[in-house]
Amino acid sequence: MDYTFQRRIRRGYSGTKGRVSAAGVAPCPPPVRNVAWTVWRETGSPDPAVCVLCYACMRRRWSSCFLSALVKMTATTADKFRVNLGCGNKRLEGYIGVDRFPCEAAGVLCDVAQSLPFRDSSVDEFMLDNLIEHIPDIPALMAEVVRAARSSARVIVITPHFTSLSSWKDPTHLHHLSYFSFDHFEKLSARHYVGGGLKVVQRSLSFGGGLLGLAGRALFALNPEAFEKKYCFIFRASTLRFELQVVKA
C-alpha cells in the first residue's frame, strides 16, 4: 500500500467522527477484527468488495472497528471474486480465505456467524466447506451470503450427512443436515422464517466403501426420500454437497 493511500486513511480518521461513506466499499461491521489487506497482498491489486480497515484500527486493534475513510477502488483483475468462508487451513487457489480465527489460509478475520465484510452484490462465488454445521443461525448466514453475492452467484455448501459419524463426533457441530435441507429456502411457506434468494441447482450424497456403502448408494439412487426415511441409519451416508444459485429480483 502506497504512502499516499495511508495518509488519506489517517486524515479521514482524524477529521471525522464515525464513518465517512464512499461508493463501492462497505463499512466493516462491528464483529470484524483486524481485517487484513487481503486482496492487495494476494492479488497485488485492491478490490472494491473488501472493507478497508482504517489505519487507527489496525494500529490500536480496537474490538469494534469503525471505518474512518472508505475509498472507492477499482480492481485491476478480471477474475471473479471468490470467497472461502470458514477456510481454516484449507487454502483454495483463486479464493479469499475468511475465518473467525487466525489460521493458515485466512486473509480476512471476521465472525461469519454475525455479518460479512463485503458490500452488497459484490461476490461471484462462496465456498462453505464444512462450515455451516458450526453456525448457530443458518438462515441468518445464508441471508448475508445472498446480500453480498451477485445475482446468479454460485454457492457451494459441503457438510456431513446427519447419519455420518463425522456429523456427531465434533462437539462444535450444532446442526445435522439432510439431503433435502436446502429445499426450505425455495419454499414460499417457509420463507417467513428461513428467507429465500437461493435455488438448489445440484446436490449429491457420497457413501463409504464396502458392501454397506454399495447397498446404501443403490437404495439412495432408487429413492432418496425413502432412503432417508427408512434405511439411512442402516446404510450410513458420508458427505452432502450442494450447489446453490443466488436469485435476486
C-alpha positions as CSV (number, residue, x, y, z in Angstrom):
1,M,0.0,0.0,0.0
2,D,1.5,3.3,-1.0
3,Y,2.1,6.2,1.5
4,T,-0.4,8.5,-0.1
5,F,-3.2,5.9,0.5
6,Q,-2.1,5.6,4.1
7,R,-2.1,9.3,4.6
8,R,-5.6,9.6,3.1
9,I,-6.8,7.0,5.6
10,R,-5.2,8.7,8.6
11,R,-6.6,12.1,7.5
12,G,-10.1,10.7,7.1
13,Y,-9.9,9.3,10.6
14,S,-8.7,12.5,12.3
15,G,-11.2,14.7,10.6
16,T,-14.4,12.8,11.2
17,K,-16.4,11.1,13.9
18,G,-17.8,7.7,12.9
19,R,-17.7,6.6,9.3
20,V,-17.2,8.5,6.1
21,S,-19.0,6.7,3.3
22,A,-17.9,6.5,-0.3
23,A,-19.3,4.4,-3.1
24,G,-18.0,0.9,-3.8
25,V,-16.8,-0.3,-0.4
26,A,-18.9,-1.4,2.5
27,P,-18.1,-0.4,6.1
28,C,-16.7,-3.0,8.5
29,P,-19.4,-4.4,10.8
30,P,-18.6,-4.4,14.5
31,P,-17.7,-8.1,14.7
32,V,-14.8,-7.7,12.2
33,R,-11.4,-7.9,13.9
34,N,-8.2,-6.9,12.2
35,V,-9.4,-7.2,8.6
36,A,-6.2,-7.6,6.5
37,W,-5.3,-6.1,3.2
38,T,-6.0,-9.5,1.8
39,V,-6.7,-8.8,-1.9
40,W,-3.7,-6.4,-2.0
41,R,-1.4,-9.0,-0.6
42,E,-2.7,-12.0,-2.6
43,T,-3.5,-10.4,-6.0
44,G,-1.4,-7.2,-6.0
45,S,-4.4,-5.0,-6.5
46,P,-7.2,-3.6,-4.4
47,D,-10.8,-4.9,-4.7
48,P,-13.9,-2.9,-4.1
49,A,-15.7,-5.8,-2.4
50,V,-13.5,-5.9,0.7
51,C,-13.8,-3.5,3.6
52,V,-10.8,-1.1,4.0
53,L,-9.8,-1.1,7.7
54,C,-8.7,2.3,8.9
55,Y,-5.1,2.8,9.9
56,A,-6.1,3.6,13.5
57,C,-8.0,0.4,14.0
58,M,-5.1,-1.6,12.6
59,R,-2.7,0.1,15.0
60,R,-4.8,0.0,18.1
61,R,-6.6,-3.3,17.4
62,W,-9.9,-2.0,18.6
63,S,-12.5,-4.7,19.4
64,S,-15.2,-2.7,17.5
65,C,-13.9,-1.5,14.1
66,F,-15.1,1.9,12.9
67,L,-14.0,2.8,9.4
68,S,-12.6,6.3,9.2
69,A,-12.4,6.6,5.5
70,L,-13.8,4.5,2.7
71,V,-12.0,4.8,-0.6
72,K,-13.6,3.9,-3.9
73,M,-11.2,1.5,-5.6
74,T,-11.3,-0.4,-8.9
75,A,-9.9,-3.9,-9.2
76,T,-7.4,-4.4,-11.9
77,T,-8.1,-8.1,-12.3
78,A,-10.8,-9.5,-14.5
79,D,-11.0,-12.7,-12.3
80,K,-14.2,-13.4,-10.4
81,F,-14.3,-12.6,-6.8
82,R,-14.5,-15.8,-4.8
83,V,-14.7,-16.2,-1.1
84,N,-13.9,-19.3,1.0
85,L,-15.9,-18.9,4.3
86,G,-14.6,-20.7,7.3
87,C,-11.5,-21.6,5.4
88,G,-9.4,-22.9,8.3
89,N,-6.1,-24.2,7.0
90,K,-7.5,-25.1,3.6
91,R,-6.2,-22.6,1.1
92,L,-8.0,-22.7,-2.3
93,E,-6.4,-21.1,-5.3
94,G,-8.4,-18.1,-6.5
95,Y,-10.4,-17.7,-3.3
96,I,-10.0,-15.2,-0.5
97,G,-10.0,-17.1,2.8
98,V,-12.3,-15.8,5.6
99,D,-12.3,-17.2,9.1
100,R,-13.0,-16.2,12.7
101,F,-9.7,-17.5,14.0
102,P,-6.1,-16.7,12.7
103,C,-5.2,-19.7,10.6
104,E,-3.0,-20.6,7.6
105,A,-5.5,-19.8,4.8
106,A,-7.3,-16.9,6.4
107,G,-6.6,-13.4,5.0
108,V,-9.7,-11.8,6.4
109,L,-10.7,-12.3,10.0
110,C,-14.3,-11.9,11.0
111,D,-17.1,-13.7,12.8
112,V,-19.0,-15.1,9.8
113,A,-21.9,-16.0,12.2
114,Q,-22.6,-12.3,12.6
115,S,-22.0,-10.4,9.3
116,L,-19.7,-10.5,6.3
117,P,-17.4,-7.6,5.5
118,F,-18.4,-7.4,1.8
119,R,-20.5,-4.8,0.1
120,D,-23.9,-5.8,-1.5
121,S,-23.8,-7.8,-4.7
122,S,-20.0,-8.0,-4.9
123,V,-19.1,-11.7,-4.6
124,D,-19.3,-14.1,-7.5
125,E,-18.9,-17.3,-5.6
126,F,-19.0,-18.5,-2.0
127,M,-17.4,-21.8,-0.7
128,L,-18.7,-23.1,2.6
129,D,-16.7,-26.3,3.2
130,N,-17.6,-27.9,6.5
131,L,-18.7,-24.6,7.9
132,I,-22.5,-24.5,8.0
133,E,-22.8,-27.2,10.7
134,H,-20.9,-24.9,13.1
135,I,-23.2,-21.8,12.6
136,P,-25.8,-21.1,15.3
137,D,-28.3,-19.4,12.8
138,I,-28.1,-20.9,9.3
139,P,-30.8,-18.7,7.8
140,A,-29.1,-15.6,9.1
141,L,-25.8,-16.7,7.5
142,M,-27.4,-17.5,4.2
143,A,-29.2,-14.2,4.2
144,E,-25.8,-12.5,4.5
145,V,-24.5,-14.7,1.6
146,V,-27.4,-13.6,-0.5
147,R,-26.9,-10.0,0.3
148,A,-23.2,-10.0,-0.5
149,A,-23.5,-12.2,-3.6
150,R,-24.2,-11.0,-7.2
151,S,-27.3,-12.2,-8.9
152,S,-26.8,-15.8,-10.2
153,A,-23.7,-16.2,-8.0
154,R,-22.7,-19.7,-7.1
155,V,-22.7,-21.0,-3.5
156,I,-21.1,-24.4,-2.7
157,V,-22.0,-26.0,0.6
158,I,-20.2,-29.1,1.9
159,T,-21.3,-30.7,5.1
160,P,-21.6,-34.2,6.7
161,H,-24.8,-36.1,6.3
162,F,-26.8,-36.5,9.5
163,T,-26.1,-40.2,9.6
164,S,-22.3,-39.8,9.3
165,L,-20.1,-40.2,12.4
166,S,-18.4,-37.0,11.3
167,S,-21.6,-35.1,11.9
168,W,-21.7,-36.2,15.6
169,K,-18.2,-36.6,16.9
170,D,-17.2,-33.0,16.6
171,P,-18.5,-31.2,19.8
172,T,-18.7,-27.9,17.9
173,H,-21.3,-29.2,15.4
174,L,-24.7,-27.6,16.0
175,H,-26.6,-28.9,13.1
176,H,-27.0,-32.3,11.3
177,L,-28.3,-31.8,7.8
178,S,-30.3,-33.8,5.3
179,Y,-30.2,-34.2,1.5
180,F,-33.4,-32.0,1.5
181,S,-32.4,-29.3,4.0
182,F,-31.9,-26.6,1.4
183,D,-35.3,-27.2,-0.1
184,H,-36.7,-24.9,2.6
185,F,-35.0,-21.9,1.0
186,E,-37.2,-22.4,-2.1
187,K,-40.5,-23.0,-0.2
188,L,-42.8,-20.0,-0.1
189,S,-44.4,-21.5,3.0
190,A,-41.0,-21.4,4.9
191,R,-39.8,-18.0,3.6
192,H,-41.0,-16.0,6.6
193,Y,-38.6,-17.8,8.9
194,V,-35.9,-19.2,6.6
195,G,-35.6,-16.5,4.0
196,G,-35.1,-17.0,0.3
197,G,-33.0,-16.0,-2.6
198,L,-31.4,-19.4,-3.1
199,K,-32.1,-22.1,-5.7
200,V,-30.8,-25.7,-5.5
201,V,-29.0,-26.3,-8.8
202,Q,-27.3,-29.6,-7.9
203,R,-26.8,-31.8,-4.9
204,S,-25.1,-35.1,-4.2
205,L,-24.6,-37.5,-1.3
206,S,-21.5,-39.7,-1.0
207,F,-21.0,-43.0,0.7
208,G,-18.1,-45.0,2.1
209,G,-16.8,-48.2,0.6
210,G,-17.6,-51.8,1.3
211,L,-20.8,-53.7,0.9
212,L,-22.8,-51.4,3.2
213,G,-21.7,-48.4,1.2
214,L,-22.6,-50.0,-2.1
215,A,-26.0,-51.1,-0.8
216,G,-26.7,-47.6,0.6
217,R,-25.7,-46.0,-2.7
218,A,-28.1,-48.3,-4.6
219,L,-31.0,-47.6,-2.3
220,F,-30.4,-43.9,-2.4
221,A,-30.3,-43.9,-6.2
222,L,-33.7,-45.6,-6.3
223,N,-35.4,-43.1,-4.0
224,P,-33.5,-40.5,-1.9
225,E,-36.5,-39.7,0.3
226,A,-37.3,-43.3,1.1
227,F,-33.6,-43.9,1.8
228,E,-33.5,-41.1,4.4
229,K,-36.8,-42.2,6.0
230,K,-36.2,-45.9,6.3
231,Y,-32.7,-47.1,5.6
232,C,-30.2,-44.3,6.2
233,F,-29.2,-45.5,9.7
234,I,-28.5,-49.0,8.5
235,F,-26.6,-47.9,5.4
236,R,-25.0,-44.7,6.6
237,A,-24.1,-42.0,4.2
238,S,-21.0,-39.7,4.3
239,T,-21.0,-36.2,2.8
240,L,-23.5,-33.8,1.4
241,R,-22.6,-31.3,-1.4
242,F,-25.0,-28.6,-2.5
243,E,-24.5,-26.2,-5.4
244,L,-26.9,-23.3,-5.0
245,Q,-27.6,-20.3,-7.1
246,V,-28.4,-16.8,-5.8
247,V,-31.7,-15.5,-7.2
248,K,-32.3,-11.8,-6.9
249,A,-35.3,-9.9,-8.3
